[in-house]
Structures are given as C-alpha cells and as structure tokens.
Amino acid sequence: MTLSLLVNVDVDDLKRGIEFYTKAFGLEVGRKFGHDAVELLGATSTIFLLAKPNGTVASSTSRHLRSYARHWTPVHLDFVVAEIDGAVDQARNAGARLEGPVRTNSWGKIAMLADPFGHGICLIQFLGRGYDEIATR
C-alpha cells in the first residue's frame, strides 16, 4: 500500500491563514475550494487550510470546541529549513510567536513557535547526519 500525506490545518480566518503560511514558509496557493478551503503547495506534502469558526464543535463525537488561543495537541508541523535563524525571522515577521530560544542538539537546531491560530510549529535545521546522529537500529 502506498500512502500520500495531506495536512489539514483549521484556521478561523482563511485569508489570514493564507497570508501567514505563504509569507512564513514561501508556500503558494494552489486550488481554492469555495470560501472554506485552500490548497497550499511548496512543501513535500500538500497543506490544506480549512476555515472552521472559533467555538464550533471539533468533531461529531467530541464536546471539545475549537479555540484558536495557544493550545497543545500531540500532532504538529515541523518545517525543515536550510538556515534556522533566517527562517525564524521570516516566520516571526509573518506573525508566528517564538516560544523559547533556538536549541542546538547533536542532530540539529530546533525552534518552537506558534502560528497565529495557536498551532504549534517547529523549524528544524539538520546538522551532521540529522536524526541519524541519535538513531539506533
């Protein structure tokens, strides 16, 4: 079985989401799907921004309501970049919030940020052999 990965990101303001993700990461708008969704191209996986109003039910089986304040979820986006300092500046200029200093590890550098919609995002600059520096077999 071959799988393709599509990434869906809920935003409460589609125009603001497009502005952020295109400016912060150099993504380009592909197809538009009415007033509620847009396809962003330029990453290794297609990213779709989905307009979902703040305060709406997150799923039919959940009582959790969407909140675009900073939130935690076990799934987040990592963007691999060639040079982390410039990428952090670009993301911050687009509206991301840096949540601590850039950290250097044996495998690379990582910057933890939040997008304007409260989603966690990491920027990663691999060094040396990247994750192979810490991987075991």
A tleap script that builds the chain and sets N, CA, C and O, in Angstrom:
source leaprc.protein.ff14SB
mol = sequence {
  NMET THR LEU SER LEU LEU VAL ASN VAL ASP
  VAL ASP ASP LEU LYS ARG GLY ILE GLU PHE
  TYR THR LYS ALA PHE GLY LEU GLU VAL GLY
  ARG LYS PHE GLY HIE ASP ALA VAL GLU LEU
  LEU GLY ALA THR SER THR ILE PHE LEU LEU
  ALA LYS PRO ASN GLY THR VAL ALA SER SER
  THR SER ARG HIE LEU ARG SER TYR ALA ARG
  HIE TRP THR PRO VAL HIE LEU ASP PHE VAL
  VAL ALA GLU ILE ASP GLY ALA VAL ASP GLN
  ALA ARG ASN ALA GLY ALA ARG LEU GLU GLY
  PRO VAL ARG THR ASN SER TRP GLY LYS ILE
  ALA MET LEU ALA ASP PRO PHE GLY HIE GLY
  ILE CYS LEU ILE GLN PHE LEU GLY ARG GLY
  TYR ASP GLU ILE ALA THR CARG
}
set mol.1.N position { 0.850 -1.172 0.000 }
set mol.1.CA position { 0.000 0.000 0.000 }
set mol.1.C position { 0.898 1.238 0.000 }
set mol.1.O position { 1.821 1.342 0.808 }
set mol.2.N position { 0.628 2.152 -0.890 }
set mol.2.CA position { 1.327 3.427 -0.952 }
set mol.2.C position { 0.420 4.499 -0.374 }
set mol.2.O position { -0.752 4.599 -0.738 }
set mol.3.N position { 0.965 5.290 0.517 }
set mol.3.CA position { 0.195 6.354 1.148 }
set mol.3.C position { 0.740 7.707 0.745 }
set mol.3.O position { 1.945 7.878 0.562 }
set mol.4.N position { -0.146 8.650 0.613 }
set mol.4.CA position { 0.230 10.048 0.445 }
set mol.4.C position { -0.240 10.777 1.690 }
set mol.4.O position { -1.285 10.445 2.250 }
set mol.5.N position { 0.513 11.753 2.120 }
set mol.5.CA position { 0.144 12.518 3.298 }
set mol.5.C position { -0.391 13.872 2.874 }
set mol.5.O position { 0.270 14.607 2.139 }
set mol.6.N position { -1.580 14.199 3.334 }
set mol.6.CA position { -2.172 15.527 3.170 }
set mol.6.C position { -2.316 16.114 4.559 }
set mol.6.O position { -2.757 15.425 5.479 }
set mol.7.N position { -1.957 17.350 4.722 }
set mol.7.CA position { -2.027 18.011 6.016 }
set mol.7.C position { -3.180 19.004 5.986 }
set mol.7.O position { -3.265 19.833 5.080 }
set mol.8.N position { -4.069 18.922 6.974 }
set mol.8.CA position { -5.185 19.851 7.098 }
set mol.8.C position { -4.990 20.691 8.353 }
set mol.8.O position { -4.768 20.154 9.438 }
set mol.9.N position { -5.074 22.005 8.203 }
set mol.9.CA position { -4.896 22.928 9.317 }
set mol.9.C position { -6.147 23.788 9.419 }
set mol.9.O position { -6.485 24.518 8.487 }
set mol.10.N position { -6.833 23.701 10.558 }
set mol.10.CA position { -8.007 24.547 10.789 }
set mol.10.C position { -7.564 25.959 11.124 }
set mol.10.O position { -6.622 26.154 11.892 }
set mol.11.N position { -8.234 26.935 10.554 }
set mol.11.CA position { -7.998 28.345 10.845 }
set mol.11.C position { -9.345 29.040 10.958 }
set mol.11.O position { -10.311 28.627 10.317 }
set mol.12.N position { -9.419 30.083 11.758 }
set mol.12.CA position { -10.697 30.798 11.875 }
set mol.12.C position { -10.835 31.925 10.864 }
set mol.12.O position { -11.907 32.515 10.736 }
set mol.13.N position { -9.756 32.228 10.145 }
set mol.13.CA position { -9.773 33.290 9.145 }
set mol.13.C position { -8.921 32.816 7.971 }
set mol.13.O position { -7.692 32.848 8.039 }
set mol.14.N position { -9.565 32.382 6.908 }
set mol.14.CA position { -8.853 31.783 5.778 }
set mol.14.C position { -7.889 32.766 5.125 }
set mol.14.O position { -6.772 32.384 4.777 }
set mol.15.N position { -8.291 34.009 4.954 }
set mol.15.CA position { -7.411 35.000 4.333 }
set mol.15.C position { -6.150 35.198 5.171 }
set mol.15.O position { -5.044 35.245 4.632 }
set mol.16.N position { -6.314 35.313 6.469 }
set mol.16.CA position { -5.170 35.491 7.370 }
set mol.16.C position { -4.291 34.240 7.372 }
set mol.16.O position { -3.068 34.343 7.467 }
set mol.17.N position { -4.905 33.063 7.267 }
set mol.17.CA position { -4.141 31.822 7.189 }
set mol.17.C position { -3.293 31.758 5.931 }
set mol.17.O position { -2.129 31.360 5.977 }
set mol.18.N position { -3.876 32.148 4.814 }
set mol.18.CA position { -3.134 32.169 3.541 }
set mol.18.C position { -1.968 33.145 3.654 }
set mol.18.O position { -0.844 32.821 3.271 }
set mol.19.N position { -2.234 34.336 4.178 }
set mol.19.CA position { -1.177 35.337 4.316 }
set mol.19.C position { -0.036 34.810 5.190 }
set mol.19.O position { 1.135 34.986 4.852 }
set mol.20.N position { -0.370 34.170 6.304 }
set mol.20.CA position { 0.673 33.677 7.194 }
set mol.20.C position { 1.490 32.566 6.538 }
set mol.20.O position { 2.715 32.673 6.475 }
set mol.21.N position { 0.860 31.523 6.058 }
set mol.21.CA position { 1.595 30.355 5.554 }
set mol.21.C position { 2.360 30.651 4.263 }
set mol.21.O position { 3.402 30.044 4.020 }
set mol.22.N position { 1.869 31.564 3.439 }
set mol.22.CA position { 2.639 31.907 2.241 }
set mol.22.C position { 3.832 32.789 2.595 }
set mol.22.O position { 4.915 32.618 2.034 }
set mol.23.N position { 3.646 33.727 3.516 }
set mol.23.CA position { 4.744 34.623 3.898 }
set mol.23.C position { 5.765 33.900 4.785 }
set mol.23.O position { 6.971 34.065 4.598 }
set mol.24.N position { 5.298 33.111 5.735 }
set mol.24.CA position { 6.194 32.465 6.699 }
set mol.24.C position { 7.030 31.365 6.068 }
set mol.24.O position { 8.194 31.195 6.430 }
set mol.25.N position { 6.458 30.610 5.127 }
set mol.25.CA position { 7.132 29.416 4.618 }
set mol.25.C position { 7.288 29.385 3.098 }
set mol.25.O position { 7.774 28.400 2.543 }
set mol.26.N position { 6.880 30.454 2.430 }
set mol.26.CA position { 7.040 30.512 0.984 }
set mol.26.C position { 6.130 29.567 0.226 }
set mol.26.O position { 6.408 29.241 -0.928 }
set mol.27.N position { 5.043 29.118 0.852 }
set mol.27.CA position { 4.094 28.246 0.163 }
set mol.27.C position { 3.289 29.068 -0.831 }
set mol.27.O position { 3.183 30.288 -0.709 }
set mol.28.N position { 2.726 28.384 -1.811 }
set mol.28.CA position { 1.922 29.053 -2.839 }
set mol.28.C position { 0.519 28.486 -2.857 }
set mol.28.O position { 0.313 27.294 -2.627 }
set mol.29.N position { -0.442 29.350 -3.132 }
set mol.29.CA position { -1.836 28.914 -3.231 }
set mol.29.C position { -2.011 28.079 -4.487 }
set mol.29.O position { -1.615 28.484 -5.580 }
set mol.30.N position { -2.604 26.918 -4.316 }
set mol.30.CA position { -2.965 26.063 -5.444 }
set mol.30.C position { -4.438 26.272 -5.739 }
set mol.30.O position { -4.852 27.354 -6.155 }
set mol.31.N position { -5.218 25.241 -5.524 }
set mol.31.CA position { -6.662 25.320 -5.777 }
set mol.31.C position { -7.390 25.932 -4.589 }
set mol.31.O position { -6.950 25.839 -3.443 }
set mol.32.N position { -8.518 26.560 -4.901 }
set mol.32.CA position { -9.407 27.076 -3.858 }
set mol.32.C position { -10.686 26.258 -3.925 }
set mol.32.O position { -11.124 25.850 -5.000 }
set mol.33.N position { -11.271 26.027 -2.770 }
set mol.33.CA position { -12.478 25.226 -2.669 }
set mol.33.C position { -13.558 26.071 -2.015 }
set mol.33.O position { -13.816 25.967 -0.816 }
set mol.34.N position { -14.184 26.913 -2.833 }
set mol.34.CA position { -15.180 27.837 -2.314 }
set mol.34.C position { -14.552 28.828 -1.365 }
set mol.34.O position { -13.428 29.285 -1.573 }
set mol.35.N position { -15.294 29.159 -0.313 }
set mol.35.CA position { -14.816 30.124 0.673 }
set mol.35.C position { -14.275 29.439 1.928 }
set mol.35.O position { -13.914 30.104 2.900 }
set mol.36.N position { -14.221 28.100 1.901 }
set mol.36.CA position { -13.916 27.374 3.126 }
set mol.36.C position { -12.596 26.621 3.135 }
set mol.36.O position { -12.201 26.096 4.177 }
set mol.37.N position { -11.904 26.554 2.005 }
set mol.37.CA position { -10.658 25.772 1.990 }
set mol.37.C position { -9.763 26.225 0.850 }
set mol.37.O position { -10.227 26.712 -0.180 }
set mol.38.N position { -8.464 26.049 1.065 }
set mol.38.CA position { -7.473 26.379 0.047 }
set mol.38.C position { -6.333 25.374 0.151 }
set mol.38.O position { -5.997 24.899 1.236 }
set mol.39.N position { -5.756 25.067 -0.982 }
set mol.39.CA position { -4.615 24.165 -1.071 }
set mol.39.C position { -3.341 25.002 -1.130 }
set mol.39.O position { -3.251 25.956 -1.902 }
set mol.40.N position { -2.362 24.637 -0.309 }
set mol.40.CA position { -1.069 25.310 -0.318 }
set mol.40.C position { -0.011 24.339 -0.815 }
set mol.40.O position { 0.083 23.206 -0.343 }
set mol.41.N position { 0.780 24.795 -1.768 }
set mol.41.CA position { 1.794 23.959 -2.397 }
set mol.41.C position { 3.181 24.489 -2.084 }
set mol.41.O position { 3.350 25.665 -1.762 }
set mol.42.N position { 4.170 23.611 -2.180 }
set mol.42.CA position { 5.552 24.018 -1.991 }
set mol.42.C position { 6.268 23.230 -0.914 }
set mol.42.O position { 7.490 23.324 -0.795 }
set mol.43.N position { 5.546 22.462 -0.131 }
set mol.43.CA position { 6.150 21.572 0.861 }
set mol.43.C position { 6.125 20.159 0.283 }
set mol.43.O position { 5.551 19.941 -0.784 }
set mol.44.N position { 6.732 19.210 0.964 }
set mol.44.CA position { 6.735 17.832 0.466 }
set mol.44.C position { 5.368 17.183 0.573 }
set mol.44.O position { 5.112 16.180 -0.094 }
set mol.45.N position { 4.490 17.725 1.390 }
set mol.45.CA position { 3.096 17.289 1.463 }
set mol.45.C position { 2.215 18.497 1.219 }
set mol.45.O position { 2.552 19.613 1.616 }
set mol.46.N position { 1.094 18.275 0.568 }
set mol.46.CA position { 0.150 19.362 0.336 }
set mol.46.C position { -0.499 19.746 1.662 }
set mol.46.O position { -0.877 18.880 2.452 }
set mol.47.N position { -0.625 21.035 1.897 }
set mol.47.CA position { -1.267 21.549 3.102 }
set mol.47.C position { -2.578 22.210 2.688 }
set mol.47.O position { -2.612 23.025 1.765 }
set mol.48.N position { -3.644 21.852 3.374 }
set mol.48.CA position { -4.941 22.464 3.133 }
set mol.48.C position { -5.312 23.288 4.353 }
set mol.48.O position { -5.262 22.790 5.477 }
set mol.49.N position { -5.683 24.545 4.142 }
set mol.49.CA position { -6.227 25.371 5.206 }
set mol.49.C position { -7.733 25.261 5.136 }
set mol.49.O position { -8.325 25.441 4.072 }
set mol.50.N position { -8.360 24.965 6.268 }
set mol.50.CA position { -9.804 24.776 6.343 }
set mol.50.C position { -10.401 25.822 7.274 }
set mol.50.O position { -10.016 25.915 8.439 }
set mol.51.N position { -11.333 26.603 6.764 }
set mol.51.CA position { -11.981 27.626 7.585 }
set mol.51.C position { -12.961 26.944 8.538 }
set mol.51.O position { -13.943 26.333 8.117 }
set mol.52.N position { -12.669 27.065 9.819 }
set mol.52.CA position { -13.516 26.492 10.873 }
set mol.52.C position { -13.653 27.558 11.954 }
set mol.52.O position { -12.668 27.891 12.613 }
set mol.53.N position { -14.848 28.095 12.150 }
set mol.53.CA position { -15.024 29.194 13.107 }
set mol.53.C position { -14.643 28.814 14.538 }
set mol.53.O position { -14.846 27.682 14.976 }
set mol.54.N position { -14.092 29.785 15.245 }
set mol.54.CA position { -13.791 29.631 16.651 }
set mol.54.C position { -15.066 29.266 17.399 }
set mol.54.O position { -16.131 29.816 17.116 }
set mol.55.N position { -14.966 28.343 18.350 }
set mol.55.CA position { -16.114 27.983 19.173 }
set mol.55.C position { -16.999 26.896 18.592 }
set mol.55.O position { -17.950 26.471 19.247 }
set mol.56.N position { -16.711 26.432 17.374 }
set mol.56.CA position { -17.516 25.356 16.801 }
set mol.56.C position { -17.029 24.008 17.316 }
set mol.56.O position { -15.886 23.876 17.754 }
set mol.57.N position { -17.891 23.023 17.260 }
set mol.57.CA position { -17.567 21.679 17.722 }
set mol.57.C position { -16.487 21.091 16.825 }
set mol.57.O position { -16.581 21.151 15.599 }
set mol.58.N position { -15.459 20.520 17.451 }
set mol.58.CA position { -14.322 19.998 16.702 }
set mol.58.C position { -14.659 18.722 15.932 }
set mol.58.O position { -14.100 18.491 14.860 }
set mol.59.N position { -15.560 17.890 16.457 }
set mol.59.CA position { -15.990 16.685 15.730 }
set mol.59.C position { -17.354 16.264 16.245 }
set mol.59.O position { -17.795 16.697 17.310 }
set mol.60.N position { -18.011 15.417 15.476 }
set mol.60.CA position { -19.357 14.989 15.861 }
set mol.60.C position { -19.350 14.092 17.096 }
set mol.60.O position { -20.394 13.892 17.717 }
set mol.61.N position { -18.191 13.552 17.458 }
set mol.61.CA position { -18.112 12.660 18.621 }
set mol.61.C position { -17.438 13.326 19.821 }
set mol.61.O position { -17.145 12.662 20.815 }
set mol.62.N position { -17.196 14.610 19.734 }
set mol.62.CA position { -16.481 15.310 20.798 }
set mol.62.C position { -17.273 16.512 21.275 }
set mol.62.O position { -18.007 17.135 20.507 }
set mol.63.N position { -17.119 16.827 22.535 }
set mol.63.CA position { -17.734 18.043 23.075 }
set mol.63.C position { -16.744 19.200 23.099 }
set mol.63.O position { -17.079 20.301 23.536 }
set mol.64.N position { -15.519 18.948 22.625 }
set mol.64.CA position { -14.500 19.992 22.610 }
set mol.64.C position { -14.822 21.027 21.541 }
set mol.64.O position { -15.208 20.691 20.421 }
set mol.65.N position { -14.658 22.276 21.906 }
set mol.65.CA position { -14.885 23.360 20.962 }
set mol.65.C position { -13.548 23.892 20.468 }
set mol.65.O position { -12.563 23.923 21.205 }
set mol.66.N position { -13.533 24.311 19.205 }
set mol.66.CA position { -12.319 24.896 18.639 }
set mol.66.C position { -11.966 26.177 19.378 }
set mol.66.O position { -12.824 27.005 19.680 }
set mol.67.N position { -10.691 26.310 19.654 }
set mol.67.CA position { -10.173 27.530 20.251 }
set mol.67.C position { -8.867 27.851 19.550 }
set mol.67.O position { -8.004 26.986 19.403 }
set mol.68.N position { -8.726 29.078 19.125 }
set mol.68.CA position { -7.513 29.479 18.424 }
set mol.68.C position { -6.546 30.247 19.325 }
set mol.68.O position { -5.629 30.913 18.846 }
set mol.69.N position { -6.766 30.143 20.639 }
set mol.69.CA position { -5.729 30.591 21.576 }
set mol.69.C position { -4.644 29.517 21.527 }
set mol.69.O position { -4.892 28.434 20.996 }
set mol.70.N position { -3.473 29.773 22.051 }
set mol.70.CA position { -2.402 28.767 22.017 }
set mol.70.C position { -2.919 27.503 22.692 }
set mol.70.O position { -3.400 27.543 23.824 }
set mol.71.N position { -2.815 26.399 21.994 }
set mol.71.CA position { -3.290 25.129 22.518 }
set mol.71.C position { -2.230 24.057 22.290 }
set mol.71.O position { -1.267 24.262 21.551 }
set mol.72.N position { -2.418 22.941 22.920 }
set mol.72.CA position { -1.487 21.832 22.777 }
set mol.72.C position { -2.200 20.674 22.108 }
set mol.72.O position { -3.342 20.353 22.436 }
set mol.73.N position { -1.522 20.064 21.182 }
set mol.73.CA position { -2.001 18.842 20.562 }
set mol.73.C position { -0.787 17.961 20.316 }
set mol.73.O position { 0.309 18.478 20.103 }
set mol.74.N position { -0.956 16.640 20.340 }
set mol.74.CA position { 0.209 15.781 20.134 }
set mol.74.C position { 0.700 15.745 18.687 }
set mol.74.O position { 1.726 15.125 18.407 }
set mol.75.N position { 0.006 16.382 17.781 }
set mol.75.CA position { 0.430 16.445 16.380 }
set mol.75.C position { 0.725 17.905 16.049 }
set mol.75.O position { -0.065 18.797 16.357 }
set mol.76.N position { 1.877 18.132 15.417 }
set mol.76.CA position { 2.213 19.490 14.999 }
set mol.76.C position { 3.025 19.409 13.710 }
set mol.76.O position { 3.423 18.323 13.288 }
set mol.77.N position { 3.264 20.539 13.098 }
set mol.77.CA position { 4.022 20.599 11.858 }
set mol.77.C position { 5.475 20.937 12.145 }
set mol.77.O position { 5.767 21.840 12.929 }
set mol.78.N position { 6.393 20.203 11.500 }
set mol.78.CA position { 7.812 20.530 11.502 }
set mol.78.C position { 8.184 20.937 10.089 }
set mol.78.O position { 7.920 20.201 9.139 }
set mol.79.N position { 8.791 22.098 9.946 }
set mol.79.CA position { 9.286 22.542 8.656 }
set mol.79.C position { 10.805 22.463 8.695 }
set mol.79.O position { 11.442 23.115 9.522 }
set mol.80.N position { 11.389 21.666 7.800 }
set mol.80.CA position { 12.838 21.532 7.719 }
set mol.80.C position { 13.360 22.673 6.863 }
set mol.80.O position { 12.899 22.888 5.742 }
set mol.81.N position { 14.326 23.399 7.407 }
set mol.81.CA position { 14.868 24.586 6.736 }
set mol.81.C position { 16.380 24.456 6.590 }
set mol.81.O position { 17.023 23.700 7.318 }
set mol.82.N position { 16.931 25.195 5.651 }
set mol.82.CA position { 18.374 25.162 5.421 }
set mol.82.C position { 19.125 25.997 6.451 }
set mol.82.O position { 20.254 25.666 6.812 }
set mol.83.N position { 18.507 27.081 6.931 }
set mol.83.CA position { 19.180 28.007 7.848 }
set mol.83.C position { 18.138 28.529 8.825 }
set mol.83.O position { 17.231 29.266 8.439 }
set mol.84.N position { 18.269 28.145 10.087 }
set mol.84.CA position { 17.197 28.362 11.052 }
set mol.84.C position { 17.000 29.824 11.450 }
set mol.84.O position { 15.861 30.257 11.625 }
set mol.85.N position { 18.069 30.589 11.595 }
set mol.85.CA position { 17.895 31.967 12.069 }
set mol.85.C position { 17.070 32.804 11.094 }
set mol.85.O position { 16.169 33.531 11.513 }
set mol.86.N position { 17.364 32.711 9.816 }
set mol.86.CA position { 16.586 33.433 8.813 }
set mol.86.C position { 15.151 32.931 8.741 }
set mol.86.O position { 14.222 33.717 8.556 }
set mol.87.N position { 14.970 31.608 8.888 }
set mol.87.CA position { 13.619 31.029 8.849 }
set mol.87.C position { 12.793 31.483 10.046 }
set mol.87.O position { 11.600 31.751 9.909 }
set mol.88.N position { 13.418 31.573 11.218 }
set mol.88.CA position { 12.718 32.075 12.407 }
set mol.88.C position { 12.296 33.525 12.187 }
set mol.88.O position { 11.154 33.886 12.472 }
set mol.89.N position { 13.197 34.347 11.688 }
set mol.89.CA position { 12.863 35.750 11.415 }
set mol.89.C position { 11.702 35.852 10.435 }
set mol.89.O position { 10.784 36.648 10.637 }
set mol.90.N position { 11.740 35.046 9.370 }
set mol.90.CA position { 10.681 35.082 8.360 }
set mol.90.C position { 9.337 34.677 8.968 }
set mol.90.O position { 8.320 35.323 8.713 }
set mol.91.N position { 9.331 33.617 9.764 }
set mol.91.CA position { 8.088 33.168 10.394 }
set mol.91.C position { 7.570 34.203 11.393 }
set mol.91.O position { 6.369 34.468 11.437 }
set mol.92.N position { 8.450 34.782 12.183 }
set mol.92.CA position { 8.028 35.806 13.152 }
set mol.92.C position { 7.496 37.042 12.434 }
set mol.92.O position { 6.499 37.623 12.864 }
set mol.93.N position { 8.144 37.448 11.354 }
set mol.93.CA position { 7.658 38.607 10.589 }
set mol.93.C position { 6.289 38.348 9.987 }
set mol.93.O position { 5.537 39.288 9.727 }
set mol.94.N position { 5.955 37.071 9.760 }
set mol.94.CA position { 4.644 36.723 9.220 }
set mol.94.C position { 3.583 36.592 10.309 }
set mol.94.O position { 2.394 36.510 10.004 }
set mol.95.N position { 4.003 36.569 11.581 }
set mol.95.CA position { 3.037 36.517 12.674 }
set mol.95.C position { 3.198 35.357 13.638 }
set mol.95.O position { 2.395 35.220 14.562 }
set mol.96.N position { 4.210 34.515 13.456 }
set mol.96.CA position { 4.452 33.418 14.398 }
set mol.96.C position { 5.041 33.969 15.687 }
set mol.96.O position { 5.667 35.029 15.697 }
set mol.97.N position { 4.832 33.233 16.774 }
set mol.97.CA position { 5.409 33.594 18.069 }
set mol.97.C position { 6.473 32.560 18.436 }
set mol.97.O position { 6.181 31.366 18.505 }
set mol.98.N position { 7.689 33.010 18.668 }
set mol.98.CA position { 8.764 32.134 19.115 }
set mol.98.C position { 8.531 31.842 20.588 }
set mol.98.O position { 8.317 32.762 21.377 }
set mol.99.N position { 8.571 30.558 20.968 }
set mol.99.CA position { 8.212 30.175 22.334 }
set mol.99.C position { 9.412 29.846 23.212 }
set mol.99.O position { 9.256 29.267 24.286 }
set mol.100.N position { 10.585 30.206 22.770 }
set mol.100.CA position { 11.792 29.972 23.545 }
set mol.100.C position { 12.984 30.126 22.631 }
set mol.100.O position { 12.820 30.313 21.426 }
set mol.101.N position { 14.176 30.050 23.179 }
set mol.101.CA position { 15.363 30.196 22.334 }
set mol.101.C position { 15.533 29.000 21.397 }
set mol.101.O position { 15.064 27.899 21.685 }
set mol.102.N position { 16.202 29.232 20.286 }
set mol.102.CA position { 16.554 28.138 19.373 }
set mol.102.C position { 17.504 27.221 20.136 }
set mol.102.O position { 18.463 27.681 20.754 }
set mol.103.N position { 17.229 25.928 20.087 }
set mol.103.CA position { 18.070 24.950 20.787 }
set mol.103.C position { 18.906 24.179 19.779 }
set mol.103.O position { 18.453 23.872 18.677 }
set mol.104.N position { 20.141 23.872 20.177 }
set mol.104.CA position { 21.032 23.076 19.345 }
set mol.104.C position { 21.214 21.713 19.995 }
set mol.104.O position { 21.514 21.612 21.185 }
set mol.105.N position { 21.029 20.671 19.199 }
set mol.105.CA position { 21.193 19.288 19.622 }
set mol.105.C position { 22.240 18.640 18.723 }
set mol.105.O position { 22.694 19.263 17.763 }
set mol.106.N position { 22.627 17.416 19.011 }
set mol.106.CA position { 23.611 16.739 18.173 }
set mol.106.C position { 23.097 16.525 16.752 }
set mol.106.O position { 23.889 16.460 15.811 }
set mol.107.N position { 21.813 16.417 16.592 }
set mol.107.CA position { 21.208 16.166 15.281 }
set mol.107.C position { 20.859 17.442 14.522 }
set mol.107.O position { 20.672 17.408 13.306 }
set mol.108.N position { 20.768 18.588 15.242 }
set mol.108.CA position { 20.408 19.820 14.565 }
set mol.108.C position { 19.871 20.871 15.508 }
set mol.108.O position { 19.970 20.752 16.730 }
set mol.109.N position { 19.303 21.899 14.915 }
set mol.109.CA position { 18.736 23.014 15.667 }
set mol.109.C position { 17.221 22.970 15.548 }
set mol.109.O position { 16.681 22.542 14.528 }
set mol.110.N position { 16.535 23.417 16.606 }
set mol.110.CA position { 15.073 23.430 16.607 }
set mol.110.C position { 14.578 24.736 17.219 }
set mol.110.O position { 15.085 25.196 18.241 }
set mol.111.N position { 13.579 25.316 16.569 }
set mol.111.CA position { 12.885 26.491 17.084 }
set mol.111.C position { 11.416 26.124 17.228 }
set mol.111.O position { 10.793 25.647 16.279 }
set mol.112.N position { 10.868 26.345 18.409 }
set mol.112.CA position { 9.458 26.055 18.653 }
set mol.112.C position { 8.672 27.355 18.601 }
set mol.112.O position { 8.991 28.327 19.285 }
set mol.113.N position { 7.632 27.344 17.766 }
set mol.113.CA position { 6.816 28.529 17.557 }
set mol.113.C position { 5.338 28.165 17.614 }
set mol.113.O position { 4.971 26.991 17.660 }
set mol.114.N position { 4.503 29.189 17.610 }
set mol.114.CA position { 3.065 29.017 17.443 }
set mol.114.C position { 2.631 29.896 16.287 }
set mol.114.O position { 3.075 31.038 16.164 }
set mol.115.N position { 1.757 29.359 15.436 }
set mol.115.CA position { 1.223 30.179 14.348 }
set mol.115.C position { 0.155 31.118 14.908 }
set mol.115.O position { -0.185 31.004 16.086 }
set mol.116.N position { -0.384 32.037 14.115 }
set mol.116.CA position { -1.381 32.975 14.638 }
set mol.116.C position { -2.680 32.315 15.091 }
set mol.116.O position { -3.535 32.980 15.675 }
set mol.117.N position { -2.842 31.015 14.830 }
set mol.117.CA position { -4.059 30.300 15.178 }
set mol.117.C position { -3.862 29.372 16.372 }
set mol.117.O position { -4.742 28.574 16.695 }
set mol.118.N position { -2.700 29.477 17.030 }
set mol.118.CA position { -2.437 28.696 18.221 }
set mol.118.C position { -1.818 27.339 17.976 }
set mol.118.O position { -1.545 26.612 18.932 }
set mol.119.N position { -1.585 26.969 16.715 }
set mol.119.CA position { -0.990 25.671 16.401 }
set mol.119.C position { 0.512 25.702 16.639 }
set mol.119.O position { 1.183 26.664 16.264 }
set mol.120.N position { 1.039 24.657 17.258 }
set mol.120.CA position { 2.468 24.530 17.430 }
set mol.120.C position { 3.150 24.216 16.114 }
set mol.120.O position { 2.655 23.409 15.328 }
set mol.121.N position { 4.279 24.848 15.873 }
set mol.121.CA position { 5.073 24.634 14.667 }
set mol.121.C position { 6.541 24.615 15.094 }
set mol.121.O position { 6.967 25.423 15.919 }
set mol.122.N position { 7.298 23.697 14.530 }
set mol.122.CA position { 8.737 23.686 14.779 }
set mol.122.C position { 9.475 23.923 13.475 }
set mol.122.O position { 9.066 23.456 12.412 }
set mol.123.N position { 10.565 24.655 13.580 }
set mol.123.CA position { 11.506 24.782 12.473 }
set mol.123.C position { 12.715 23.936 12.842 }
set mol.123.O position { 13.217 24.012 13.964 }
set mol.124.N position { 13.180 23.133 11.895 }
set mol.124.CA position { 14.295 22.212 12.131 }
set mol.124.C position { 15.377 22.477 11.100 }
set mol.124.O position { 15.103 22.540 9.901 }
set mol.125.N position { 16.607 22.630 11.570 }
set mol.125.CA position { 17.775 22.687 10.686 }
set mol.125.C position { 18.654 21.501 11.066 }
set mol.125.O position { 19.240 21.479 12.148 }
set mol.126.N position { 18.743 20.523 10.182 }
set mol.126.CA position { 19.563 19.354 10.471 }
set mol.126.C position { 21.036 19.703 10.394 }
set mol.126.O position { 21.452 20.504 9.557 }
set mol.127.N position { 21.824 19.098 11.274 }
set mol.127.CA position { 23.275 19.228 11.284 }
set mol.127.C position { 23.880 17.834 11.165 }
set mol.127.O position { 23.247 16.851 11.550 }
set mol.128.N position { 25.075 17.740 10.646 }
set mol.128.CA position { 25.749 16.449 10.532 }
set mol.128.C position { 24.888 15.451 9.764 }
set mol.128.O position { 24.506 15.683 8.617 }
set mol.129.N position { 24.599 14.347 10.420 }
set mol.129.CA position { 23.777 13.303 9.800 }
set mol.129.C position { 22.310 13.400 10.193 }
set mol.129.O position { 21.560 12.439 10.018 }
set mol.130.N position { 21.891 14.545 10.721 }
set mol.130.CA position { 20.498 14.725 11.114 }
set mol.130.C position { 20.102 13.738 12.201 }
set mol.130.O position { 20.883 13.474 13.115 }
set mol.131.N position { 18.903 13.195 12.109 }
set mol.131.CA position { 18.410 12.271 13.125 }
set mol.131.C position { 19.254 11.001 13.221 }
set mol.131.O position { 19.205 10.305 14.234 }
set mol.132.N position { 20.033 10.692 12.173 }
set mol.132.CA position { 20.934 9.525 12.249 }
set mol.132.C position { 21.980 9.695 13.343 }
set mol.132.O position { 22.573 8.709 13.780 }
set mol.133.N position { 22.219 10.934 13.799 }
set mol.133.CA position { 23.159 11.160 14.893 }
set mol.133.C position { 22.694 10.489 16.184 }
set mol.133.O position { 23.518 10.167 17.040 }
set mol.134.N position { 21.384 10.275 16.336 }
set mol.134.CA position { 20.847 9.695 17.575 }
set mol.134.C position { 20.090 8.397 17.345 }
set mol.134.O position { 19.681 7.743 18.305 }
set mol.135.N position { 19.899 8.014 16.091 }
set mol.135.CA position { 19.101 6.819 15.780 }
set mol.135.C position { 19.859 5.539 16.151 }
set mol.135.O position { 21.085 5.472 16.066 }
set mol.136.N position { 19.101 4.544 16.557 }
set mol.136.CA position { 19.637 3.221 16.821 }
set mol.136.C position { 18.936 2.231 15.917 }
set mol.136.O position { 17.840 2.499 15.425 }
set mol.137.N position { 19.550 1.113 15.702 }
set mol.137.CA position { 18.953 0.071 14.840 }
set mol.137.C position { 18.365 -1.030 15.685 }
set mol.137.O position { 17.818 -1.994 15.149 }
savepdb mol mol.pdb
quit
